[in-house]
Amino acid sequence: MSNRAIAITVLILIIATGYLLVKGDGDIDMGGEKHGAEALHVDEKKPAETTAPAAPTAEPAKK
């Protein structure tokens, strides 16, 4: 591959990357791992969904 072809390929990749960054939603965070109030949290499941149903208990014998 010639130097000209390599230069053209690199230029096309740079232009494509710039286009995608400009046309994207712009919400790119390169700050690394977050802790505390600025961290995004996944919604927790409801307690009813996380617990298994209770096993039936034996009723005392009636007299």
URCORCOR-V451655 format. One record per residue. N is the residue number from 0. PSI is psi in whole degrees, -180 to 180 (999 if undefined). OMEGA is omega in radians with two decimals (999 if undefined). Layout:
n: <N N>
psi: <PSI PSI>
omega: <OMEGA OMEGA>
//
This chain:
n: <0 1 2 3 4 5 6 7 8 9 10 11 12 13 14 15 16 17 18 19 20 21 22 23 24 25 26 27 28 29 30 31 32 33 34 35 36 37 38 39 40 41 42 43 44 45 46 47 48 49 50 51 52 53 54 55 56 57 58 59 60 61 62>
psi: <135 164 -34 -43 -39 -44 -41 -42 -45 -42 -42 -41 -39 -43 -43 -41 -45 -41 -46 -36 -37 -42 -11 180 -11 8 63 125 109 21 -8 -162 138 146 152 -146 -29 -7 142 135 142 140 134 150 156 148 -34 -31 -26 -21 146 152 146 142 142 140 149 132 146 147 138 144 999>
omega: <-3.09 3.12 3.14 -3.13 3.11 3.14 3.13 3.12 3.12 3.12 3.12 3.12 3.10 3.13 3.14 3.11 3.10 3.12 -3.13 3.11 -3.13 -3.08 3.13 -3.10 3.05 -3.12 -3.12 -3.12 -3.13 -3.05 3.14 -3.08 -3.10 3.08 3.05 -3.00 -3.09 3.14 3.08 -3.13 3.07 3.12 3.13 3.12 3.09 -3.14 -3.13 -3.12 -3.04 -3.10 3.09 3.11 -3.09 3.10 3.13 -3.13 3.13 3.12 3.10 -3.13 -3.14 3.11 999>
//
